[in-house]
Structure formats: C-alpha cells, structure tokens
Amino acid sequence: MRYTFVVLVWAFAFSLLVNAASLEKAKTLRSNGLRAEAKKELVDFLYDPTSPDEGKAEALLLLGDIALDEKNRDAARENWSKLVTTYPSSPAAAAAKAKLEVLEQVASSSQLTTPPAPQYAPGTVLVIGPANYDWAAPQIAGARGPSAAAINGSLSDAMKLAAANRAIVGILQLDLDVEVVFETGTLTCYRPNGAKSWDKTVRVSSPGGAEHVARVFVNKLAEKTKSKACP
C-alpha cells in the first residue's frame, strides 16, 4: 500500500515537471521565431489531462500573444476570452482582460476614417529591425515578453509613435551587418525622444550564409538583452 502511494506521488510530481517544461519549451520556441512549433506545443499542453488549470490558463494567454504576433486579432481575442471565461480566478486572467481591453480600443480606432496612433499598454518598448530580415524584430520583442511590440518602420517612425503615445517608454533598434568580412549585430536602446540610452553589440564567427549569421546574432542579442530595461 505504501509503495503504491509513493509511486502515485512520484508520478504526480513528474507530471508537474513535464508540464512546466512544456510551457518553457513553448516560450523558447516563440522567442526564437518558431511560432508554429510553439502553438503545437501549447495546444498539446491544453488537451493533456494531466496539465494543471493554472498552466492551461497561461497556455491560452500565450496562444493569444502568438496570434497577435501573427496579426490575427480574432484568434487572439478568442484565446484570451476563453481564458477569462474558463479560468477567471487564475493570475493569467487579469493579464488577458487587460489585453482584451487594448485589443478592443485598437479595433474601435481602426473603424474611424482617420485612425489615431495605435494604442499600447503602459511601459511598452517598440522594436524595429532591418526590412530584409522581417522576422528579427518580432523575435527580439518575443524574448522580452508582452511589454515589447515589434513594428515596421524606421527610428523616425518609432519616435513619431512614441511622441503620440505616452505609454511607450523606449525604442529598440536592431542593426545587422552580416554581408561584410567582420559581421556584427547591434541592439540600441533609445528614449522616446531619440536620445541614445545604451547599445549591445555581438560579434560571432559562424560559418554559413547571411541569413544563418543573422539568426545567430539575433538569438544571442535576444538572450543577452531580454532582461535589460529600455530606457
């Protein structure tokens, strides 16, 4: 009898570790731009009968975040609404409610003839990157979490958005110089007015073409700066 109890306790503890690992794996996949793989991991987690409710709530929150990364507002709204309805007392529900409110504000503003500047949550950091590597800025933003938002455009464009929205506290500009002999990748933090706050440069000797080297640089920059405040 005691042996059976010990086995059951061990199995329960092991399932908790596996479930936690699945969520962390999904987050890592997303931060590296592998959104399809991250979604599959999260969906599998949701339909696993051993997954705890709190973990399922976090999985729905992440699925909504990924949907928004992909500019699929309807899917984001569906996942966050399901989270709020199914797990209303979970810590993730409060975050989902805030995201839904921002989403509705953006949806309402888009129906106007002359839409105002996009609305962002307080403490947002805009992320811009090279147009020829359009996956790079979203990856940097994904590594930093929901407080970062990737946009298309130049530093000047980002400064105009920041001037129109006080919720934006900083701008991260990614530069990749990977088609020269001494390749570099640099992430620079600016204040909303364009004043430089800090920068981080990586130099990596890596074989392969420009695309491969660019991904190596972005992976390293995302990891090294994901917890560094901007500004």
C-alpha positions in Angstrom: 0.0 0.0 0.0 2.8 2.4 0.9 4.7 1.5 -2.3 1.6 2.4 -4.3 1.2 5.7 -2.5 4.9 6.6 -3.2 4.5 5.7 -6.9 1.5 7.9 -7.2 3.2 10.8 -5.5 6.3 10.4 -7.8 4.1 10.2 -10.9 2.2 13.4 -9.9 5.5 15.3 -9.2 6.9 14.1 -12.6 3.8 15.2 -14.4 4.2 18.7 -12.9 7.8 18.9 -14.1 6.8 17.7 -17.6 4.0 20.3 -17.8 6.3 23.1 -16.6 8.9 22.1 -19.2 6.3 22.1 -22.0 5.4 25.8 -21.2 9.0 26.8 -21.1 9.6 25.0 -24.3 6.8 26.9 -26.0 8.1 30.2 -24.7 11.6 29.4 -26.1 10.2 28.4 -29.4 8.2 31.7 -29.7 11.2 33.8 -28.6 13.2 32.2 -31.5 10.6 32.9 -34.1 9.2 29.3 -34.3 5.6 30.3 -33.7 4.0 27.2 -35.4 6.0 24.9 -33.2 5.2 26.9 -30.1 1.4 26.8 -30.9 1.6 23.0 -31.3 3.3 22.6 -28.0 0.7 24.8 -26.3 -2.3 23.0 -27.9 -0.9 19.7 -26.9 -0.5 21.0 -23.4 -4.1 22.3 -23.3 -5.5 18.9 -24.2 -3.2 16.9 -21.9 -5.5 15.7 -19.0 -2.5 15.9 -16.6 -2.0 19.7 -17.2 -2.9 21.9 -14.2 -5.6 24.6 -14.7 -3.1 27.4 -13.9 -0.8 26.1 -16.7 -3.7 25.8 -19.1 -4.6 29.4 -18.4 -1.0 30.5 -19.1 -1.1 28.4 -22.3 -4.2 30.3 -23.6 -2.6 33.6 -22.7 0.5 32.6 -24.8 -1.6 31.4 -27.7 -3.3 34.8 -27.8 0.1 36.6 -27.7 1.3 34.4 -30.6 -1.9 35.1 -32.6 -1.3 38.8 -32.1 2.3 38.4 -33.3 0.8 37.0 -36.5 -1.7 39.9 -36.7 -4.6 37.5 -36.2 -6.7 39.6 -33.8 -9.7 37.3 -33.9 -7.7 34.3 -32.8 -6.1 36.4 -30.0 -9.5 37.6 -28.8 -10.9 34.0 -28.9 -8.0 32.6 -26.8 -8.0 35.4 -24.2 -11.8 35.4 -23.9 -11.7 31.6 -23.4 -9.1 32.1 -20.7 -11.2 34.7 -18.8 -14.3 32.6 -19.0 -12.8 29.2 -18.2 -10.2 30.2 -15.6 -11.5 33.6 -14.2 -9.5 33.3 -10.9 -6.2 32.5 -12.5 -3.3 35.0 -12.4 -3.3 34.9 -16.2 -6.9 36.0 -16.4 -6.1 39.6 -15.2 -3.5 39.9 -17.9 -5.9 38.6 -20.5 -8.6 41.1 -19.5 -6.1 44.0 -19.9 -5.1 42.7 -23.4 -8.7 42.4 -24.5 -9.4 46.0 -23.5 -6.4 47.2 -25.5 -7.5 45.0 -28.4 -11.0 46.5 -28.4 -9.5 50.0 -28.3 -7.4 49.2 -31.3 -10.4 47.6 -33.1 -12.6 50.7 -32.4 -9.9 53.1 -33.6 -9.4 51.2 -36.8 -13.0 51.8 -37.8 -12.5 55.6 -37.8 -12.0 57.4 -41.1 -8.7 58.8 -39.9 -7.4 56.3 -37.3 -5.4 57.7 -34.4 -2.0 56.4 -33.4 -2.0 52.8 -32.2 -2.7 52.3 -28.5 -0.1 50.5 -26.4 -0.1 49.2 -22.8 1.8 51.4 -20.3 5.5 50.6 -20.3 5.7 49.4 -24.0 9.0 49.3 -25.8 8.9 49.4 -29.6 11.2 47.2 -31.5 12.4 48.0 -35.1 14.7 46.0 -37.3 16.1 45.6 -40.9 13.4 45.2 -43.5 15.2 42.4 -45.2 15.1 40.3 -42.0 11.4 40.9 -41.1 11.5 38.1 -38.6 14.2 39.7 -36.5 12.3 42.5 -34.7 9.4 40.1 -33.7 11.9 37.7 -32.2 13.6 40.4 -30.1 10.1 41.5 -29.0 9.0 38.0 -28.2 12.0 37.4 -26.0 11.2 40.5 -23.9 7.6 39.5 -23.4 4.3 41.3 -23.7 5.9 44.7 -22.8 7.6 44.8 -26.2 5.9 45.4 -29.6 7.6 44.9 -33.0 6.7 47.5 -35.7 7.7 48.1 -39.3 9.5 51.3 -40.0 12.5 53.4 -39.2 13.7 55.0 -36.0 12.0 58.2 -37.1 8.6 56.4 -37.5 9.0 54.9 -34.0 9.8 58.3 -32.5 6.6 59.7 -34.0 4.6 56.9 -32.5 6.2 57.4 -29.1 5.5 61.2 -29.3 1.8 60.4 -29.8 1.6 57.8 -27.1 3.0 58.3 -23.6 2.6 54.6 -22.9 5.8 54.0 -25.0 8.8 54.2 -22.8 11.6 53.2 -25.1 12.7 52.1 -28.6 15.0 49.2 -29.5 16.6 49.4 -32.9 18.2 46.2 -34.3 21.1 46.6 -36.9 22.6 43.6 -38.6 25.7 43.9 -40.7 26.2 40.3 -42.0 27.4 40.8 -45.5 30.9 42.0 -44.7 34.1 40.3 -43.5 33.7 41.2 -39.8 29.9 40.7 -39.2 28.2 42.4 -36.3 24.8 42.6 -34.7 23.8 45.6 -32.6 20.7 46.4 -30.5 20.4 50.0 -29.5 18.0 51.4 -26.9 16.7 54.9 -27.4 14.5 57.1 -25.3 11.2 58.2 -26.9 12.8 61.5 -27.9 15.5 59.6 -29.8 18.3 60.1 -27.2 20.5 57.0 -27.0 20.4 55.1 -23.7 22.6 52.0 -24.4 23.7 49.5 -27.0 24.8 45.9 -27.2 27.0 44.6 -30.0 27.8 40.9 -30.7 30.5 39.5 -32.9 30.3 35.9 -33.8 32.5 33.8 -36.0 29.9 31.5 -37.6 30.0 29.6 -41.0 27.1 29.9 -43.3 25.3 32.5 -45.4 24.0 35.9 -44.3 20.6 34.5 -43.2 22.2 32.0 -40.9 24.6 34.5 -39.4 21.8 37.0 -38.9 19.8 34.4 -36.9 22.8 33.6 -34.8 23.2 37.3 -34.0 19.5 37.8 -33.2 19.5 34.7 -31.0 22.4 36.0 -28.9 21.1 39.6 -28.7 17.7 38.4 -27.7 19.2 36.3 -24.9 21.7 38.9 -23.7 19.2 41.8 -23.6 15.8 40.2 -22.8 16.0 41.4 -19.1 17.7 44.7 -19.8 15.5 47.7 -19.2 14.9 50.2 -22.0 15.4 53.0 -21.4 
